[in-house]
Amino acid sequence: MPSLRLGVIGFGERARHMVKIMLREDSTARLTAIADPRSQALRPELAAEESGLTDGVSFYDTADEMLDNERLDGVIIGTRCSLHAAMAVKVLQRNIGLFLEKPIATTMQDLLSLKAAARPNVVVSFPLRVSAIVRLASKIIAEGHIGSVEHVQAWCDVPYGAVYYQGWYRDENETHGMFLQKASHDFDYINCLLDNRRPTMVAAMKSKQVFQGNHTAGLSCMNCVEKKTCFESPYQSSREFPLSLDTPSKDMCAFAVDTGNEDSGSALIMYDSGLHVSYSQNFYSRNKAATRGARLIGYLGTIEFDWFTESLKVMYHQDKRVETHVFDPTNDHGGGDQKLAANFLQVIRGEAPSISSMDNGLLNGLVCIKATESAITHQFEKIEFPDDGSKSGSVSDLNRTSGSTKSLTLI
């Protein structure tokens, strides 16, 4: 069997994680090239850290250099979010297999460029849709145990919210808000479970109530006078592994004037069948308050699952019976990362279709962008693409012209 030549654009933590899984999945797959603006610094770093992962790998400063000089079967894009679409178009134009991180685009213009360049040899990184929990829920629904799903309640209260306020994610020029950054995963698995039903309209709201404050822009935790007492500080004694006070940290102040991103949001999504989904997320729940999952309700029963408890229940409405399923814990999105990695290698070999296609990614991006627009304009938004020739503005453009209050805008 011929080897698979893989390239990476943007060799960050997520791309490294997925490449390692792909190389474990297929002994003939090999990492051939990396394009990263830090290529000169990465080479010695990776040689010391990655235990042979980058042996024989060619390094490039730009994606164009790599794509012009290498013969690749597949490319993994792991850049910062604002570059996902532009880099993806470069790969798609060369008809190379593409593994694309979410969000696939952060503006409508970028989403339309992907729509125009779309190919079937794409796997979008939505691992929750192929996690063990969602696969079991899908089987239970398909077998008719709860009847037709007619209402969905979903939630995402993650305990690691600090990542969106203390690292590079705090820059909204990169994230364009938390519907794109976080709800995108949840909207995708919901769409997967609802199968052929399509979202048609969304009303959303978002607020920034906790991670705001008057600390100096650019303030780091290590230079803050409150680093011993602030609950978000990596030096706080209540942390599982607190840093010693003389240890440098890259964490930035979550309560500084330049901290971006809303810290909670909710959306109501209407589907073409009349069903609607209620969804809520927040990023200041901690410890045992952590929860992420959904209730899918039919006339015959209700499915409820939670990734933090690794459990799924089926509650039957008419005979008072409850089935409980408990899964082995995993750090790889409920096994979804491995499923996506294996599928990507099959796709570029021509052995299977994508289980997380570009069509799914485009729909997801559209829902997220429309939810963000709704939260800014305070109006219901139709979930539909403008004409391809439209000059529809970005979320940032809307924010500048909406006149909405601080608690409901991107900060």
N, C-alpha and C positions, 0 to 999 in steps of 0.2 A: 504494500500500500504506500503511495507517495506521501511524503511529509507535507504537513500544513505549515505554511510560512505566515507567522503572525506579526503584525506591527502595532504599535501603540502610539497614539497622539495624546500627550499629557499623562506622564507616568506618576500619578498621585496614588494615594493609598487604595482607593477603590479599584483603579486599573490594575495595580499590583496584585490585589486580592483575586480578581477575576482571572488574570493571566495564570497565576499559580494553580487555580482550580482547573483551568483548561489543559495545562500541561500534565496534571495528574490524570485527567480524564482520557487523554489520548497520547500514548507514548511517541507517536509520530509527529505531534505538534511541537513546534519550536518557536521561541521568540527570536525574531530576525532583526527587527529594527525598532528604535524608539525615537520619536520626535518630541522634543521638549525644550523650551527656551533656556532651561537650566542644564542642558546636556553636558556641558563641560564640568559642572559641579557634580552632576548625578553619577557620572562614570566612576569616579573613585568611591563615592558614597555607596553605590550599589555593589561594587566589587567587594566591599568590606561587609555589607549587611545581608546580601541576598543569597549567599551560599551557592554561587554558580548560576543563578537565574539569568544573568546577563552575559555569561561567557559567550564570546563570538558575536555579540550583538553590535550592530552599527548604530551610532548615535547621530542625530541631526538636530539642528536648531529650529527648523520649521517643518510643518507638515508637507508643504510643497516639495521641499528637498527630498524627504523620505519617499513620498509617493512617486516622484519622478525618477528616482534612482533604484528603487527596490521592486522586485516582482513578488507581490504579496497575495495571499489567498483571503486573508481577513484582517481587519483593523479594529482595534478597541479604542474608543474615544473616552478619555478620562480627564479632559480639560475642565477648567472652571465653567460654570453653567452658561454664561453669556456666549461662549464660543462653541457650544455643542452643535448648533445648527450649521454654522459656517463650516466647521471641520467636517461635519457629516456630508454636506453637499459636495465637498472636494472628493471624498471617498466614493460617494454614489455616482458621480460623474465618470469615474473610472471603472464602475461596475465591479467593485471589490466588495466582498462580504463585510458587513458592518455590525459591530456590537456597540450600541449607543446608550450612554447613560441618560437617565432622566434628570431634569426635565429636558425633553428633546429640543425645546425652544423656549425662550423667555419673552418674545414679542410676537405679535401677529405677523409682522413682516417675515420674521425668521421661520415661523410655522408654515407660511405660504411657500417659502422657498423650499422647504423640505417636502411639502405636498407635491410640488412640481417635479422634484427630483426622485420621488419615492421609487424603490425597487423591492422585489420580494425577498432578496437575500439579506434581510435586516432582522436582528433581534434587539428589541428595546429592553433595557434593564428594569423590568418590573417583576422582581422575584416573588412578591407575595401572591401573585396570581397562580403560581405553580408550587406554592408551599404545601406541605402536607395537610394543613388545616383547610385551606381553600379547596384542595382537590377532594377531600372527604365531604365538605359541605356541598360541592357541586354534584357529587355522586348521590348524596341523600336527596337533593332537590330533583335531580334527573329521574330518580326512582319513584318520585311522587309522594314521599313520606309526609311532607308538610303541605301538600297541595301547591298550587301556583303561588309564588312569592308575590305579595301585594303591598308590602311595606318594608322599608329597611331603615334601621337606626344604627348609626356607626359613630365611632369615637376614636380619638388618638390623643392620649394624655401621656406623653413620654417623659421619663425622668432625666433624659440627657439633653434637655432643651438648651442648656448653656452653650452647646456647640454653635447654635445659631446667633449668639450674641457676643461670644468671646473669641471667635476665630475669624477667618476670612469670610464666612457666611454672613457676618454682620453687615456686609456691604450690599445694599440693595441694588446697586448697579449690576451685581452678579446674580443675586437671588430672585429679584422681582417679586418678593413676597412668599409667604408660607403656604399658600395653596399650591403654587408650583413646586415648592421645595418638599413639602411633606404630604399634603393631601393628595398629591398626584399618585402616590402608591395606593392610597385607600380608594380613590375614585376608580383606579384601574381594576383592583380586585372585585369591587362592587359591579362594575360593568361586565367583568368576566362571569360572575355568578348570575347576573341577570341575562346573560347569553344574548339573545337576538333583540332585546329591547334597547331602544336608543334614547339617550338623554336629549331633551328638546329645549329646556329652559332652566335657568338657575337664578336664585336670589341669595345673596351672601352678605355677611357682615364680618368685620374684623376690628380688633381694638388693640391698643398698646397700653396696658394698665400697670404692668409690673416692671419690665425692663426699660425704664426711662429714668432720667435723673439729671442732675446738674454737675456731675463730675466732669473734669476737663477732657476735651477731645483728645484721643490718642493715649489716654491713661492706661498703663498696664497694671495687672494685679501685683506684680513684684514691686512696683513703685508706689503702691497705694498705702496710705496710712491706716486703712481699715482691713488690710490683708489678713489679719488674724481673726477678725470678727465677722467679716462679710460671708454670708452663707454660700455665695457663688465663688469664693476665692479658693484656688487650689491649695492654699496654705491653711484653710479652715480645719480645725481639729476634728470636726464631725465627719470629714471626708473619709472614705474607706482607706485611701492611701494618701494622706496629706503630705505636701512637700515640706521639707525643712525650710526655715525662713531665709536661709542663704542660698537656696537652690533657684536658679533662673527659671522663669516661666514665660511662655509666649502668650498666655491668656490675657485678653483685654478686658477692661472694665465693662460689665453688663449694664451699669447705671450711669454711663457717660453720655454726653450730649450727642455724640456721633454713633451711638448704638442703633442699628437699623432693625427692621422686621417687626411686624405685629407679633404679639405674644399669645393671642387667641383668635379663633375664627370659627364661623359656622356657615353652613350652606344648606339650602333646600333645593333639591334637583328633581324636576319633573321629567318623567319618561313618556314615550309615545303611547304606552298602554294605559296611562292614567296613574300608574304607580308613582309614588314620590319617595325620595331618600332624604332623611335628615342626618346631617354630619356635623360634628364639632371636634375641634382640636385646641389644645393649649400646651404651653411649653414651660410651665412652672410647677407642675405636679412633680412630686419627688417620692422616692422610696416606695412604700406599699400602696401609694395612690396611683402608681403607674398602671395603665391599662391601654390596650389597643385591640379593637375588635368590632363586632357587629352583631345585631339581631336581625335575622331575616324571617319575616312573619307571613305565614299563609293561613288559610282557613283551618287546615288540619293540624298545624303544629308550628313551632318556632325553633329555629336554630340559633344558638348563641355561642360565640367563640371568643377567645382572648389569647393573643400571642404571649402575654406575660405569664399566664398560668399554664400555657401550652395545653389548653383543654377546649373541647367542643361538647355542647349539650344539645340534645334533641328533646324538646318538651312537647309531647303530644296533647292536643287540646281536648280530645274526646274520651280518652281512657286513662288520663292522669298518670301516664307512664313517662319516665325520663330516662334517656340513655346518655351516659357520660363516656367520652373518649378522652384519654390523656396521652399526650405525645412525649417522646423522648426530647429533652431540651437540646437545642442547637443554636449556634450563633450565626448561622448562614441563612437568615431570613426563612426559618422553618424548612430548610432544605432547598429553597427556591434558587439560590445562587448556583448550586450544583446542577440543577435541572436546566437553567438557562445556559450555563457554560457548555454542557453536553449537547444541547440543542444547537447552539451556535456552530459547533464543530460539524454537526450533521448537516446543517444548512449550507455551509461553505463546501462541503463534500457533495452536495446535491442529493443527500440521502433522506431528507425530511423537510417539511415546511416549517416556518417559524412558529413557535408557540407564543410569541410576544411580538407581533408584527408591527410594521410601520403604521398600518391603518389603526391599530390600537393606540400607538403612540400619538398619532395625529389627533384622534378623538380625545384622548386624555389631555393633551396640550390645549386643545380648544376649550374643554370644560374648565380647566384651571385658569386660563386667561380670562374667560368670561366670568368666572366667579370673582376674580380679582377686580375686573371692571365693575361688576355689580356692587361690590363692597365700596367702591369709590364713588360711583354715580348714584347709589341708593335706589337703583331701579332693577326690575327683572331684566335679564339679558337672554335673548335667544341664543341657543347653542348651535350656531351655524357659521360657516366661513363667509367672509365677504367675497365679492368677485375678486378673481386673481389680480385684477388691475387696481384694486382698491389701495388707497394710501392710508389705511387705517393706522392710527397712532399707537404708540407703545403704551404700556401701563404707566410709565413715567410721564408721558405726555398728558394722559388723562389726569394724573395726579396734580399736575401743574394747573389744569384748567377747571377742575371739578368744583373747587370752592368748598370742599367738604371739611369737616372739623378735624382737629388733630387726632382724636381718638379713632377716627375711621379712615385715616390716610396712611400711606407709607411715609415713614419718618426718615 
